[in-house]
Amino acid sequence: MDLSRFSTDPYWWDGAPPEEARDALPARADVVIVGSGYAGLSAAAELARNGTDVIVVDAEGLGAGASTRSGGMVSSGQKMVMTGAVRGKARGRIAELLADSVASFEHIENLIAREGLDAGYQKCGRFFAAYVPKHFDRLREQGELLETITGVTVHVVPRSEQRRITATDFYHGGIVVDDYGGLHPGLYARSLRDLARRCGARLFSHAPVKRVTRDNDGFSVETGRGIIRAKEVVVATNGYTGKATPNLRRRIIPVYSYQIATEPLPPELMDAINPGRRMISDSQRELYYTRPSPDGTRILFGSRPSFLEMDERAAARNLARRLQEVWPQLAPFRITHSWRGKVAMTFDKVAHMGRDEGVHYAIGCNGNGVALMTYLGHQTALKLLGKTNRSCAFDTPDFPTEPYYTGRPWFLPIVSAWYHLRDGIERKLS
Ligand SMILES: Cc1cc2nc3c(=O)[nH]c(=O)nc-3n(C[C@H](O)[C@H](O)[C@H](O)COP(=O)(O)OP(=O)(O)OC[C@H]3O[C@@H](n4cnc5c(N)ncnc54)[C@H](O)[C@@H]3O)c2cc1C
């Protein structure tokens, strides 16, 4: 593929870049929200709608975090099953987590429809492809678990029928889950900002929070642009969680995730590669995924949070090579964008909302946050407003860390090499 020139900004920023909002910061607010991604904005909209004086501050431009860098795949919790996040947990706990995950999918669909958000949303389904033959049976079992617990519709696709879904023999069949969507992450972030403002929230960029101090009367939020007094603070910093909240930082493993976009492709090629315009991903440990751009002209291709840190150029080379392994027919085309963003993994592989030293938080998406972080932001707002009649399954007091871990994931290269090796061996032996 032609990698001679590409932008290192997300493809999504062509249509909806992050926004500057450098007005002077107010001296006080009822609630200060740290982070202007889906979680922070969604919390802000709900709080402001209910009459709370809310300020959102971001260290960078508004929406410059993972929310405008993502693949825009909208899940109802399937990924928690497919990535093994629920493995080893009791059946009842799995059911609770999946119930709230399904609720997150319903929440985002309702939100977009009710508020008329211009997010490029389409319900399109997702094909989970088997990387090696034995993964086909595992996917089928995971599909059955999903159908039983969440009631989603799953179709099994044997390899002999795979070309109905996509023009490749690289995979060994898989399953299609119908309850899956795709949106334009940049447009969605922008429409959430508009919604939050319509509800009465005030948003400020380039105001990095350096410290949050609690006293008898609330909180002092010290930013690079001044101090704000607040009755409550919500931290929604996910993979960008830093020194301002050391207890949370110890619980998050920040990992880069990478993506590339092709130039516009001939319509007949798009029709062959993805006739159903679905989201597609595979079952490798180093998960790879693809989707069409919302206008159906380009292929976007990404890899799961890579544990090995790369710059955008190295990532483009790596991803383009993988893309051509699966669809060699893409070899003559150009890569126009290669970008990365940080996601937050957690030691128990699930997201968390809760309270630490009085500060509310919603973080730890594990690479699966378009619907979920929108939902956890909303749930955090409901909790602050005293409007919940049950606690969310992601709201538990136990948010694990490991001894001596302070937020610098020194072990990632080792994990990465191990995943890479095991994927390679499995493919060779299959
Ligand atoms: C390449 C990539 C692909 C992805 N693909 C998908 C996908 O297809 N589907 C899916 O469901 N999820 C996907 N994700 C994950 C998803 O994007 C995230 O889960 C979600 O956007 C997180 O939203 P958030 O609001 O929690 O955090 P973010 O959007 O990351 O926002 C956090 C914000 O906090 C700000 N911040 C941090 N520290 C401070 C501070 N001290 N002071 C002020 N501000 C601060 C940051 O600047 C940032 O803007 C992907 C992520 C990446 C990077």
The ligand as an SDF file (V2000), in Angstrom:
LIG
                    3D

 53 58  0  0  0  0  0  0  0  0999 V2000
   -7.9230    4.1070   18.2970 C   0  0  0  0  0  0  0  0  0  0  0  0
   -9.0980    3.8040   19.2120 C   0  0  0  0  0  0  0  0  0  0  0  0
  -10.1450    3.0240   18.7410 C   0  0  0  0  0  0  0  0  0  0  0  0
  -11.2480    2.7660   19.5680 C   0  0  0  0  0  0  0  0  0  0  0  0
  -12.3120    2.1020   19.0460 N   0  0  0  0  0  0  0  0  0  0  0  0
  -13.4280    1.9360   19.7970 C   0  0  0  0  0  0  0  0  0  0  0  0
  -14.5950    1.3570   19.2180 C   0  0  0  0  0  0  0  0  0  0  0  0
  -14.6390    1.0590   18.0240 O   0  0  0  0  0  0  0  0  0  0  0  0
  -15.6740    1.1640   20.0240 N   0  0  0  0  0  0  0  0  0  0  0  0
  -15.6650    1.5160   21.3570 C   0  0  0  0  0  0  0  0  0  0  0  0
  -16.6720    1.2910   22.0340 O   0  0  0  0  0  0  0  0  0  0  0  0
  -14.5840    2.0990   21.9090 N   0  0  0  0  0  0  0  0  0  0  0  0
  -13.4750    2.3350   21.1640 C   0  0  0  0  0  0  0  0  0  0  0  0
  -12.3980    2.9660   21.7040 N   0  0  0  0  0  0  0  0  0  0  0  0
  -12.4660    3.3860   23.1210 C   0  0  0  0  0  0  0  0  0  0  0  0
  -13.2820    4.6650   23.2620 C   0  0  0  0  0  0  0  0  0  0  0  0
  -12.8310    5.6070   22.3490 O   0  0  0  0  0  0  0  0  0  0  0  0
  -13.1280    5.1940   24.6610 C   0  0  0  0  0  0  0  0  0  0  0  0
  -13.5440    4.1910   25.5350 O   0  0  0  0  0  0  0  0  0  0  0  0
  -13.9750    6.4090   24.9750 C   0  0  0  0  0  0  0  0  0  0  0  0
  -13.8670    7.3650   23.9830 O   0  0  0  0  0  0  0  0  0  0  0  0
  -13.5490    6.9700   26.3090 C   0  0  0  0  0  0  0  0  0  0  0  0
  -14.2780    8.1470   26.5430 O   0  0  0  0  0  0  0  0  0  0  0  0
  -13.9830    8.9630   27.8530 P   0  0  0  0  0  0  0  0  0  0  0  0
  -14.8800   10.1110   27.8620 O   0  0  0  0  0  0  0  0  0  0  0  0
  -14.0310    8.0540   29.0260 O   0  0  0  0  0  0  0  0  0  0  0  0
  -12.4320    9.4060   27.7210 O   0  0  0  0  0  0  0  0  0  0  0  0
  -11.6700   10.2740   26.6160 P   0  0  0  0  0  0  0  0  0  0  0  0
  -12.4730   10.5200   25.4060 O   0  0  0  0  0  0  0  0  0  0  0  0
  -10.3200    9.6700   26.4280 O   0  0  0  0  0  0  0  0  0  0  0  0
  -11.5420   11.6800   27.3380 O   0  0  0  0  0  0  0  0  0  0  0  0
  -10.6980   11.8890   28.4460 C   0  0  0  0  0  0  0  0  0  0  0  0
  -10.3170   13.3600   28.4370 C   0  0  0  0  0  0  0  0  0  0  0  0
   -9.7480   13.6900   29.6890 O   0  0  0  0  0  0  0  0  0  0  0  0
   -8.8370   14.7230   29.4570 C   0  0  0  0  0  0  0  0  0  0  0  0
   -7.9300   14.8280   30.6160 N   0  0  0  0  0  0  0  0  0  0  0  0
   -7.0940   13.8950   31.0950 C   0  0  0  0  0  0  0  0  0  0  0  0
   -6.4450   14.3530   32.1880 N   0  0  0  0  0  0  0  0  0  0  0  0
   -6.8920   15.6020   32.3910 C   0  0  0  0  0  0  0  0  0  0  0  0
   -6.5970   16.5870   33.3600 C   0  0  0  0  0  0  0  0  0  0  0  0
   -5.7070   16.3910   34.3510 N   0  0  0  0  0  0  0  0  0  0  0  0
   -7.2180   17.7850   33.2650 N   0  0  0  0  0  0  0  0  0  0  0  0
   -8.1270   18.0200   32.3160 C   0  0  0  0  0  0  0  0  0  0  0  0
   -8.4500   17.1000   31.3640 N   0  0  0  0  0  0  0  0  0  0  0  0
   -7.8450   15.9140   31.4050 C   0  0  0  0  0  0  0  0  0  0  0  0
   -8.1270   14.3170   28.1880 C   0  0  0  0  0  0  0  0  0  0  0  0
   -7.4830   15.4040   27.5630 O   0  0  0  0  0  0  0  0  0  0  0  0
   -9.2780   13.7220   27.3810 C   0  0  0  0  0  0  0  0  0  0  0  0
   -9.8260   14.6560   26.4770 O   0  0  0  0  0  0  0  0  0  0  0  0
  -11.2770    3.2530   20.9020 C   0  0  0  0  0  0  0  0  0  0  0  0
  -10.2220    4.0380   21.3750 C   0  0  0  0  0  0  0  0  0  0  0  0
   -9.1420    4.3250   20.5440 C   0  0  0  0  0  0  0  0  0  0  0  0
   -8.0270    5.1920   21.0690 C   0  0  0  0  0  0  0  0  0  0  0  0
  1  2  1  0
  2  3  1  0
  2 52  2  0
  3  4  2  0
  4  5  1  0
  4 50  1  0
  5  6  2  0
  6  7  1  0
  6 13  1  0
  7  8  2  0
  7  9  1  0
  9 10  1  0
 10 11  2  0
 10 12  1  0
 12 13  2  0
 13 14  1  0
 14 15  1  0
 14 50  1  0
 15 16  1  0
 16 17  1  0
 16 18  1  0
 18 19  1  0
 18 20  1  0
 20 21  1  0
 20 22  1  0
 22 23  1  0
 23 24  1  0
 24 25  2  0
 24 26  1  0
 24 27  1  0
 27 28  1  0
 28 29  2  0
 28 30  1  0
 28 31  1  0
 31 32  1  0
 32 33  1  0
 33 34  1  0
 33 48  1  0
 34 35  1  0
 35 36  1  0
 35 46  1  0
 36 37  1  0
 36 45  1  0
 37 38  2  0
 38 39  1  0
 39 40  1  0
 39 45  2  0
 40 41  1  0
 40 42  2  0
 42 43  1  0
 43 44  2  0
 44 45  1  0
 46 47  1  0
 46 48  1  0
 48 49  1  0
 50 51  2  0
 51 52  1  0
 52 53  1  0
M  END
$$$$
